[in-house]
Amino acid sequence: MAHLTRRRVVSTALATAAAGAFIPAQAAAAAPARPARPRPLAPAHAHNDYLHPRPLHDALAHGFTSVEADVFLVDGELLVAHEESSLDPARTLTALYLDPLHALVRANHGSVHAGHRAPLQLLIDIKDDGAAAYLALDRLLRSHRHIMTRYSHGRVRTGAVTPVISGDRAARVPMEAQTTRYAFYDGRPDDLGTGAPASLIPLISANWTQGFGWQGTGPFPAAERARLRGHVDAAHAAGQRVRFWATPDTPGPARDAVWDELLAAGVDHLNTDDLAGLAAFLRRRGRPRA
């Protein structure tokens, strides 16, 4: 019942917005980012990116190469929010991400970060209705296909933006059935060693707290360090990248210690809500750049 109520409320809001009661978000969302940006940082992933004052643009201004957006399917629209209670019909995936990215790629002659050809990872976390939400997303990605990395008949062609689908696991079924698609799947540790190719699962993500007890205080237990490095090595051997969520994110020595261990192990994406903090950490250490 709550689900239906939510849909009725948002549907009414969408209709009101269409009538002009809402100020469209497209103008603000599609505004060009700041002209001067630092060199892109390969490991920098913006968790819950849409909660920042300027979704996408704040992350890019700090050199991030991966951003995350949570979405709900509401009356055919993919709305960006962390919870149903904060749904806003003006905050669509198209308005906050797809249209601005298309404009940036066009302005930068084929790349999101001017002069840097490595693709931006757009991690899209589907909160519910996984299969239906993915099919709606697939239609949107096809309308922006000229900037997207694609999988077609067994081959991957890299574009300026690589969408990776996380969240509701039901999205995997329609994805696997496609001979051509413009998105990839965010795997879990259970997917390691199953033979699932990197052309479907290029990323393996896991909750740090479910595999590791260390939170950055005191020495990293040797057994946990070995487990971490074994996990990363197994993923890399299969051509897959690694990300952990729920790592410590409070500024201080403990967070830095965890980030140092993750980088030393070869983890590809460091997860944070603190854009300035991670950017400063990586630049201090001169760590991998895109």
Residue frames as qw, qx, qy, qz and C-alpha x, y, z in Angstrom:
[[0.000, 0.886, 0.463, 0.000, 0.00, 0.00, 0.00],
 [0.304, -0.789, 0.110, 0.523, 2.84, 2.39, 0.87],
 [0.425, -0.097, 0.606, 0.665, 4.44, 1.56, -2.47],
 [0.198, 0.622, 0.654, 0.381, 1.22, 2.44, -4.32],
 [0.161, -0.924, -0.262, 0.228, 0.78, 5.63, -2.31],
 [0.403, -0.546, 0.323, 0.660, 4.30, 6.69, -3.14],
 [0.339, 0.182, 0.670, 0.635, 3.63, 6.15, -6.82],
 [0.060, 0.807, 0.564, 0.163, 0.35, 8.13, -6.68],
 [0.276, -0.864, -0.077, 0.413, 1.99, 11.03, -4.86],
 [0.368, -0.406, 0.461, 0.698, 4.93, 11.22, -7.21],
 [0.298, 0.419, 0.714, 0.475, 2.71, 10.74, -10.24],
 [0.021, -0.913, -0.404, 0.046, 0.65, 13.74, -9.10],
 [0.337, -0.757, 0.167, 0.534, 3.81, 15.72, -8.59],
 [0.425, -0.044, 0.622, 0.656, 5.04, 14.85, -12.06],
 [0.188, 0.686, 0.625, 0.322, 1.78, 16.06, -13.54],
 [0.182, -0.934, -0.188, 0.244, 2.00, 19.29, -11.56],
 [0.440, -0.503, 0.373, 0.644, 5.58, 19.79, -12.68],
 [0.378, 0.284, 0.667, 0.576, 4.53, 19.35, -16.29],
 [0.040, 0.858, 0.487, 0.156, 1.98, 22.11, -15.76],
 [0.306, 0.669, -0.116, 0.667, 4.73, 24.49, -14.66],
 [0.580, -0.789, -0.065, -0.192, 4.42, 24.40, -10.89],
 [0.792, -0.434, 0.175, 0.392, 7.98, 23.11, -10.48],
 [0.176, 0.867, -0.390, -0.255, 11.12, 24.87, -11.71],
 [0.949, 0.262, -0.170, 0.049, 12.87, 22.31, -13.93],
 [0.672, -0.618, 0.303, 0.272, 16.13, 20.97, -12.58],
 [0.823, 0.365, 0.224, 0.372, 17.61, 20.56, -16.05],
 [0.251, 0.908, -0.087, 0.323, 18.87, 24.12, -16.22],
 [0.406, -0.794, 0.429, -0.143, 20.85, 23.83, -12.99],
 [0.874, -0.196, 0.433, 0.099, 21.91, 20.21, -13.51],
 [0.783, 0.455, 0.246, 0.345, 23.14, 20.78, -17.06],
 [0.007, -0.985, 0.171, 0.038, 25.10, 23.93, -16.18],
 [0.713, 0.491, -0.414, 0.281, 28.72, 23.60, -17.25],
 [0.787, -0.473, -0.199, 0.341, 31.14, 22.51, -14.59],
 [0.250, -0.888, 0.190, 0.336, 33.91, 24.79, -13.39],
 [0.654, 0.714, -0.245, -0.050, 36.34, 25.35, -16.25],
 [0.213, 0.625, -0.714, 0.235, 39.50, 24.50, -14.31],
 [0.932, -0.290, -0.004, -0.219, 39.68, 20.92, -13.04],
 [0.349, -0.628, 0.693, 0.059, 42.53, 18.97, -11.48],
 [0.347, 0.313, -0.837, -0.285, 43.93, 15.93, -13.19],
 [0.838, -0.209, -0.215, -0.456, 41.52, 12.97, -12.88],
 [0.260, -0.453, 0.796, -0.307, 42.13, 10.46, -10.10],
 [0.508, 0.068, -0.790, -0.336, 41.58, 6.85, -11.14],
 [0.283, -0.171, -0.902, 0.279, 40.67, 5.46, -7.68],
 [0.138, 0.089, 0.376, -0.912, 38.21, 8.22, -6.69],
 [0.210, -0.405, -0.820, -0.346, 34.58, 7.03, -6.39],
 [0.239, -0.183, 0.214, -0.929, 31.82, 9.39, -5.21],
 [0.131, -0.328, -0.927, 0.128, 29.40, 7.38, -3.10],
 [0.003, 0.774, 0.592, -0.227, 25.87, 8.86, -3.03],
 [0.370, 0.070, 0.219, 0.900, 27.13, 11.54, -5.39],
 [0.091, -0.617, -0.517, -0.587, 23.67, 13.09, -5.84],
 [0.467, -0.749, -0.417, 0.215, 23.67, 14.33, -2.21],
 [0.449, -0.219, 0.026, 0.866, 26.31, 16.95, -2.99],
 [0.176, 0.650, 0.197, -0.712, 25.22, 20.52, -3.83],
 [0.497, 0.590, -0.355, -0.528, 26.06, 20.03, -7.52],
 [0.875, -0.010, 0.483, -0.024, 25.57, 16.36, -8.39],
 [0.833, 0.404, 0.186, 0.330, 28.18, 15.07, -10.85],
 [0.350, 0.833, -0.101, 0.416, 29.86, 18.47, -11.24],
 [0.438, -0.804, 0.358, -0.183, 31.28, 18.63, -7.70],
 [0.894, -0.191, 0.372, 0.159, 32.81, 15.18, -8.11],
 [0.733, 0.534, 0.143, 0.396, 34.32, 16.05, -11.49],
 [0.048, 0.930, -0.173, 0.322, 35.71, 19.29, -10.09],
 [0.571, -0.661, 0.482, -0.072, 37.68, 17.19, -7.57],
 [0.204, 0.533, -0.785, -0.239, 38.96, 14.83, -10.27],
 [0.635, -0.028, 0.718, -0.285, 36.67, 11.88, -9.53],
 [0.243, 0.272, -0.756, -0.543, 36.38, 9.23, -12.23],
 [0.300, -0.285, -0.902, -0.124, 33.46, 7.28, -10.78],
 [0.316, -0.139, 0.261, -0.901, 30.13, 8.51, -9.41],
 [0.082, -0.241, -0.965, 0.069, 27.16, 6.70, -7.89],
 [0.409, -0.100, -0.036, -0.906, 23.46, 7.46, -8.23],
 [0.207, 0.206, 0.917, -0.271, 20.60, 5.59, -6.53],
 [0.329, -0.004, -0.397, -0.857, 17.40, 5.34, -8.58],
 [0.407, 0.285, 0.773, -0.394, 13.74, 4.42, -8.14],
 [0.014, -0.212, -0.717, -0.664, 11.42, 3.64, -11.04],
 [0.184, 0.476, 0.564, -0.650, 8.29, 5.79, -10.68],
 [0.533, 0.706, 0.330, -0.330, 5.67, 5.88, -13.46],
 [0.779, 0.542, 0.157, 0.274, 8.30, 5.15, -16.09],
 [0.169, 0.888, -0.278, 0.326, 10.78, 7.74, -14.77],
 [0.783, -0.102, -0.397, 0.467, 14.04, 6.94, -13.02],
 [0.226, -0.914, 0.031, -0.336, 14.21, 9.33, -10.07],
 [0.560, 0.318, -0.542, 0.540, 17.45, 9.84, -8.13],
 [0.487, -0.664, 0.196, -0.533, 17.18, 9.55, -4.34],
 [0.115, 0.323, -0.886, 0.311, 18.50, 7.53, -1.43],
 [0.149, 0.256, 0.869, -0.397, 15.07, 6.86, 0.07],
 [0.056, 0.570, 0.731, 0.372, 11.48, 6.97, -1.16],
 [0.200, -0.811, -0.425, 0.349, 10.68, 9.80, 1.24],
 [0.200, -0.643, 0.180, 0.717, 13.08, 12.11, -0.61],
 [0.466, 0.353, 0.661, 0.471, 11.83, 11.46, -4.14],
 [0.118, 0.669, 0.036, -0.733, 11.56, 14.63, -6.24],
 [0.724, 0.534, 0.435, 0.039, 10.11, 14.46, -9.77],
 [0.305, 0.928, -0.200, -0.072, 12.58, 17.08, -10.98],
 [0.257, -0.664, 0.698, 0.071, 15.60, 14.98, -9.92],
 [0.947, 0.276, 0.076, -0.146, 15.67, 12.45, -12.72],
 [0.764, -0.233, 0.401, 0.449, 18.66, 10.40, -13.82],
 [0.540, 0.597, 0.344, 0.483, 18.45, 12.15, -17.17],
 [0.023, -0.964, -0.062, -0.259, 18.46, 15.65, -15.68],
 [0.527, -0.799, 0.282, 0.060, 21.17, 15.09, -13.09],
 [0.608, -0.398, 0.610, 0.316, 23.50, 12.78, -15.03],
 [0.672, 0.300, 0.593, 0.328, 22.76, 11.68, -18.57],
 [0.346, 0.892, 0.222, 0.188, 22.10, 15.06, -20.18],
 [0.214, -0.925, 0.291, 0.120, 24.99, 16.84, -18.38],
 [0.656, -0.307, 0.603, 0.336, 27.36, 14.00, -19.29],
 [0.624, 0.544, 0.474, 0.300, 26.28, 14.16, -22.93],
 [0.146, 0.986, 0.025, 0.081, 26.93, 17.92, -22.92],
 [0.441, -0.755, 0.440, 0.203, 30.36, 17.49, -21.32],
 [0.716, -0.011, 0.603, 0.352, 31.45, 14.79, -23.76],
 [0.493, 0.756, 0.340, 0.263, 30.35, 16.94, -26.67],
 [0.051, -0.990, 0.125, -0.028, 32.17, 20.01, -25.27],
 [0.469, -0.662, 0.564, 0.155, 35.32, 17.99, -24.46],
 [0.515, 0.552, -0.552, -0.355, 35.47, 16.31, -27.88],
 [0.776, 0.106, -0.602, -0.153, 34.75, 12.79, -26.73],
 [0.518, -0.053, -0.720, 0.459, 35.61, 12.60, -23.04],
 [0.424, -0.804, -0.417, -0.020, 34.11, 13.58, -19.69],
 [0.468, -0.734, 0.108, 0.480, 37.37, 14.97, -18.32],
 [0.479, 0.861, -0.135, -0.109, 38.88, 17.22, -20.99],
 [0.270, 0.732, -0.625, 0.025, 41.99, 15.64, -22.47],
 [0.267, -0.300, 0.887, -0.226, 41.61, 12.31, -20.66],
 [0.549, 0.098, -0.608, -0.565, 40.15, 9.41, -22.58],
 [0.124, -0.067, -0.952, 0.271, 39.56, 6.99, -19.72],
 [0.353, -0.518, -0.569, -0.532, 35.79, 6.54, -19.29],
 [0.324, -0.317, 0.441, -0.774, 33.82, 7.82, -16.33],
 [0.233, -0.210, -0.949, 0.034, 32.15, 5.01, -14.41],
 [0.465, -0.262, 0.021, -0.845, 28.49, 5.78, -13.71],
 [0.137, -0.085, -0.960, 0.230, 27.40, 3.34, -11.00],
 [0.500, -0.249, -0.193, -0.807, 23.60, 3.18, -10.97],
 [0.023, 0.005, 0.911, -0.412, 22.15, 1.57, -7.84],
 [0.473, -0.300, -0.524, -0.642, 18.63, 0.33, -8.58],
 [0.254, -0.249, 0.621, -0.699, 16.66, 0.44, -5.33],
 [0.569, 0.186, 0.720, -0.351, 13.66, -1.65, -6.34],
 [0.731, 0.588, 0.209, -0.275, 11.81, -3.13, -9.36],
 [0.442, -0.515, 0.561, 0.474, 15.17, -4.34, -10.65],
 [0.473, 0.217, 0.730, 0.444, 14.18, -5.89, -13.98],
 [0.223, 0.848, 0.468, 0.109, 11.62, -3.21, -14.86],
 [0.190, -0.915, 0.104, 0.340, 13.96, -0.42, -13.77],
 [0.471, -0.332, 0.594, 0.562, 16.75, -1.84, -15.89],
 [0.421, 0.480, 0.666, 0.385, 14.55, -2.00, -18.98],
 [0.056, 0.968, 0.239, -0.047, 13.57, 1.64, -18.44],
 [0.367, -0.752, 0.340, 0.429, 17.24, 2.50, -17.96],
 [0.577, 0.034, 0.650, 0.494, 18.22, 0.61, -21.10],
 [0.336, 0.783, 0.467, 0.238, 15.90, 2.86, -23.12],
 [0.138, -0.975, 0.048, 0.170, 17.55, 5.95, -21.65],
 [0.524, -0.508, 0.512, 0.453, 21.06, 4.67, -22.27],
 [0.567, 0.348, 0.617, 0.420, 20.20, 3.88, -25.89],
 [0.197, 0.936, 0.269, 0.112, 19.09, 7.47, -26.37],
 [0.164, -0.919, 0.345, 0.094, 22.58, 8.51, -25.18],
 [0.966, 0.003, 0.196, 0.170, 24.38, 5.60, -26.84],
 [0.584, 0.722, -0.145, 0.342, 26.94, 7.78, -28.63],
 [0.065, -0.760, 0.492, -0.419, 28.75, 8.45, -25.32],
 [0.813, -0.378, 0.329, -0.296, 28.29, 5.00, -23.75],
 [0.073, -0.376, 0.918, 0.100, 30.55, 1.98, -23.53],
 [0.824, 0.123, -0.054, -0.551, 28.72, -0.86, -25.21],
 [0.425, -0.185, 0.884, 0.066, 28.74, -4.63, -25.29],
 [0.701, 0.447, -0.076, -0.550, 27.71, -5.98, -28.68],
 [0.937, 0.280, -0.176, -0.110, 27.83, -9.60, -29.83],
 [0.927, -0.168, -0.093, 0.323, 30.71, -10.58, -27.59],
 [0.541, 0.273, -0.087, 0.790, 32.80, -7.41, -27.89],
 [0.270, -0.810, -0.329, 0.404, 33.16, -4.36, -25.65],
 [0.404, 0.554, 0.145, 0.713, 33.65, -0.96, -27.25],
 [0.381, -0.452, -0.410, 0.694, 34.75, 1.67, -24.74],
 [0.088, 0.797, 0.333, 0.496, 32.93, 4.99, -24.71],
 [0.078, 0.549, -0.288, 0.780, 33.21, 8.14, -22.62],
 [0.537, -0.342, 0.399, -0.660, 30.81, 6.80, -19.95],
 [0.410, 0.035, -0.910, -0.060, 30.57, 3.24, -18.64],
 [0.641, -0.383, 0.101, -0.657, 27.30, 2.56, -16.78],
 [0.318, 0.090, -0.923, 0.196, 27.50, -0.23, -14.19],
 [0.615, -0.438, -0.268, -0.599, 24.28, -1.50, -12.61],
 [0.168, 0.133, -0.823, 0.526, 24.22, -2.20, -8.89],
 [0.475, -0.085, 0.318, -0.816, 21.52, -2.70, -6.28],
 [0.816, 0.114, 0.334, -0.459, 18.49, -4.90, -7.04],
 [0.334, -0.333, 0.830, 0.298, 19.96, -8.16, -8.35],
 [0.626, 0.472, 0.608, -0.121, 16.93, -8.89, -10.58],
 [0.325, 0.828, -0.191, -0.415, 18.43, -6.51, -13.15],
 [0.259, -0.455, 0.788, 0.322, 20.93, -9.19, -14.14],
 [0.592, 0.289, 0.752, -0.007, 18.36, -11.40, -15.90],
 [0.533, 0.808, 0.235, -0.090, 17.38, -8.97, -18.69],
 [0.015, -0.848, 0.458, 0.267, 20.98, -7.81, -19.03],
 [0.442, -0.291, 0.823, 0.208, 22.29, -11.31, -19.70],
 [0.612, 0.471, 0.635, -0.021, 19.62, -11.83, -22.36],
 [0.332, 0.898, -0.010, -0.289, 20.80, -8.88, -24.46],
 [0.825, 0.233, 0.195, 0.476, 23.17, -9.27, -27.39],
 [0.309, 0.477, -0.032, 0.823, 23.74, -5.50, -27.35],
 [0.436, -0.799, -0.398, 0.110, 23.66, -3.45, -24.17],
 [0.239, 0.728, -0.147, 0.626, 24.97, -0.16, -22.87],
 [0.491, -0.681, 0.338, -0.425, 25.50, -1.17, -19.25],
 [0.537, 0.244, -0.780, 0.209, 27.42, -3.70, -17.18],
 [0.747, -0.531, -0.342, -0.206, 26.78, -5.50, -13.92],
 [0.123, -0.677, 0.551, -0.473, 28.23, -4.84, -10.47],
 [0.766, -0.050, -0.641, -0.015, 29.20, -8.25, -9.13],
 [0.618, -0.684, 0.247, -0.298, 29.67, -9.52, -5.58],
 [0.197, -0.571, 0.797, -0.016, 32.39, -11.75, -4.08],
 [0.731, 0.095, 0.653, -0.174, 30.23, -14.80, -4.84],
 [0.704, 0.688, 0.025, -0.177, 30.63, -14.02, -8.54],
 [0.012, 0.738, -0.664, -0.122, 34.40, -14.52, -8.38],
 [0.189, -0.282, 0.938, 0.071, 35.48, -17.77, -9.96],
 [0.630, 0.353, 0.587, -0.366, 32.08, -18.52, -11.50],
 [0.468, 0.177, 0.661, 0.559, 33.21, -17.90, -15.05],
 [0.204, 0.896, 0.376, -0.121, 31.08, -14.78, -15.45],
 [0.629, 0.318, 0.130, 0.697, 33.10, -12.68, -17.90],
 [0.239, -0.413, -0.155, 0.865, 34.37, -9.16, -17.31],
 [0.048, -0.175, -0.503, -0.845, 32.33, -8.17, -20.37],
 [0.444, -0.618, -0.563, -0.321, 29.27, -8.66, -18.14],
 [0.613, -0.767, -0.157, 0.105, 30.77, -8.11, -14.66],
 [0.532, 0.593, -0.250, 0.551, 33.71, -5.67, -14.85],
 [0.125, -0.562, 0.412, -0.706, 33.38, -4.69, -11.17],
 [0.624, -0.316, -0.704, 0.126, 33.25, -6.69, -7.93],
 [0.187, -0.581, 0.219, -0.761, 31.86, -4.72, -4.98],
 [0.620, -0.302, -0.703, 0.175, 31.58, -5.79, -1.34],
 [0.441, -0.842, -0.042, -0.307, 30.64, -4.48, 2.08],
 [0.308, 0.568, -0.623, 0.440, 33.92, -3.96, 3.95],
 [0.439, -0.418, 0.536, -0.587, 32.37, -4.72, 7.34],
 [0.945, 0.002, 0.069, -0.321, 31.17, -8.14, 6.21],
 [0.896, 0.300, -0.254, 0.207, 34.64, -9.35, 5.34],
 [0.506, 0.317, -0.392, 0.700, 36.94, -7.36, 7.58],
 [0.488, -0.731, -0.439, 0.184, 36.89, -6.31, 11.20],
 [0.501, -0.224, -0.038, 0.835, 39.76, -3.83, 10.97],
 [0.124, 0.916, 0.377, 0.052, 38.65, -0.18, 10.93],
 [0.417, 0.760, -0.120, 0.484, 42.08, 1.43, 10.66],
 [0.395, -0.799, 0.333, -0.308, 43.09, 1.52, 14.33],
 [0.673, -0.436, 0.596, 0.045, 46.19, -0.46, 15.23],
 [0.095, -0.352, 0.808, 0.463, 47.96, -2.88, 12.88],
 [0.744, 0.223, -0.275, -0.566, 46.07, -4.50, 10.02],
 [0.782, -0.244, 0.561, -0.119, 45.73, -8.18, 11.03],
 [0.090, -0.415, 0.786, 0.449, 47.93, -10.32, 8.81],
 [0.331, 0.275, 0.901, 0.062, 45.12, -12.76, 8.04],
 [0.335, 0.789, 0.398, -0.327, 42.84, -9.93, 6.90],
 [0.084, 0.732, -0.415, -0.534, 45.58, -8.39, 4.75],
 [0.193, -0.163, 0.908, 0.335, 46.13, -11.74, 3.08],
 [0.350, 0.528, 0.765, -0.119, 42.37, -12.13, 2.53],
 [0.248, 0.835, 0.080, -0.485, 42.14, -8.67, 0.99],
 [0.035, 0.610, -0.614, -0.499, 45.02, -9.25, -1.37],
 [0.286, 0.066, 0.940, 0.173, 43.72, -12.66, -2.37],
 [0.363, 0.687, 0.563, -0.281, 40.34, -11.13, -3.19],
 [0.214, 0.828, -0.176, -0.488, 41.88, -8.38, -5.30],
 [0.127, -0.418, 0.806, 0.400, 44.24, -10.78, -7.09],
 [0.377, 0.289, 0.879, 0.037, 41.37, -13.12, -7.97],
 [0.361, 0.804, 0.342, -0.326, 39.32, -10.28, -9.41],
 [0.101, 0.783, -0.398, -0.467, 42.21, -8.82, -11.37],
 [0.301, -0.193, 0.885, 0.296, 43.07, -12.25, -12.78],
 [0.358, 0.519, 0.775, 0.043, 39.55, -12.32, -14.25],
 [0.215, 0.338, 0.340, 0.851, 39.88, -8.77, -15.62],
 [0.311, -0.781, -0.495, -0.221, 37.59, -7.31, -12.98],
 [0.098, 0.520, -0.310, 0.790, 37.98, -4.20, -10.82],
 [0.478, -0.382, -0.723, 0.320, 37.37, -4.06, -7.05],
 [0.173, -0.533, 0.076, -0.825, 35.42, -1.67, -4.82],
 [0.332, -0.341, -0.795, 0.376, 34.40, -1.81, -1.15],
 [0.255, -0.660, -0.150, -0.690, 31.61, 0.17, 0.40],
 [0.701, -0.684, -0.130, -0.154, 31.12, 0.89, 4.13],
 [0.681, 0.117, -0.316, 0.650, 34.82, 1.56, 4.64],
 [0.333, -0.641, -0.342, 0.601, 35.62, 4.12, 7.37],
 [0.324, 0.640, 0.332, 0.613, 34.83, 7.63, 6.11],
 [0.343, -0.925, -0.132, 0.100, 35.38, 9.87, 9.13],
 [0.428, 0.780, -0.312, 0.334, 38.41, 12.12, 8.48],
 [0.538, -0.725, 0.408, -0.138, 41.46, 11.08, 10.47],
 [0.048, -0.560, 0.820, 0.107, 44.35, 8.61, 10.73],
 [0.585, 0.065, 0.792, -0.161, 42.11, 5.51, 10.82],
 [0.681, 0.653, 0.227, -0.241, 40.49, 6.34, 7.51],
 [0.291, 0.804, -0.489, -0.172, 43.86, 7.13, 5.95],
 [0.331, -0.391, 0.859, -0.014, 45.26, 3.83, 7.22],
 [0.688, 0.318, 0.635, -0.150, 42.44, 1.86, 5.57],
 [0.564, 0.799, -0.022, -0.206, 42.80, 3.78, 2.33],
 [0.014, 0.721, -0.679, -0.136, 46.55, 3.13, 2.34],
 [0.482, -0.133, 0.865, -0.030, 45.97, -0.61, 2.72],
 [0.681, 0.554, 0.429, -0.211, 43.35, -0.63, -0.02],
 [0.414, 0.841, -0.290, -0.195, 45.69, 1.13, -2.43],
 [0.178, -0.574, 0.797, 0.059, 48.58, -1.16, -1.49],
 [0.586, 0.090, 0.799, -0.096, 46.41, -4.19, -2.23],
 [0.094, 0.003, 0.689, 0.719, 45.42, -2.80, -5.63],
 [0.209, 0.636, 0.691, -0.272, 41.78, -1.93, -4.89],
 [0.339, 0.359, 0.468, 0.733, 40.59, 0.05, -7.89],
 [0.176, -0.662, -0.272, -0.676, 37.96, 2.36, -6.38],
 [0.223, -0.133, -0.637, 0.726, 38.04, 4.09, -2.99],
 [0.212, -0.664, -0.649, -0.305, 34.51, 4.82, -1.77],
 [0.252, -0.229, -0.410, 0.846, 33.76, 8.15, -0.06],
 [0.030, 0.864, 0.499, 0.065, 31.22, 10.87, 0.62],
 [0.309, -0.831, 0.073, 0.457, 34.08, 13.31, 1.34],
 [0.709, 0.666, 0.101, 0.210, 35.14, 14.51, -2.09],
 [0.111, 0.903, -0.337, 0.242, 37.76, 17.00, -0.93],
 [0.633, -0.581, 0.502, -0.099, 39.14, 14.58, 1.66],
 [0.891, 0.092, 0.407, 0.178, 39.79, 11.71, -0.75],
 [0.573, 0.777, -0.001, 0.261, 41.13, 14.01, -3.48],
 [0.120, -0.880, 0.412, -0.204, 43.61, 15.55, -1.03],
 [0.783, -0.367, 0.502, -0.005, 44.64, 12.11, 0.27],
 [0.864, 0.338, 0.300, 0.222, 45.35, 10.77, -3.23],
 [0.407, 0.857, -0.116, 0.294, 47.25, 13.85, -4.32],
 [0.404, -0.793, 0.442, -0.111, 49.40, 13.81, -1.17],
 [0.766, -0.237, 0.589, 0.099, 50.39, 10.26, -1.97],
 [0.195, 0.546, -0.579, -0.574, 50.80, 10.84, -5.69],
 [0.532, 0.066, 0.841, -0.080, 48.61, 7.82, -6.24],
 [0.383, 0.236, 0.754, 0.479, 47.16, 6.56, -9.53],
 [0.265, 0.510, 0.029, -0.818, 45.84, 9.12, -11.93],
 [0.732, 0.492, 0.450, -0.137, 43.61, 8.51, -14.92]]
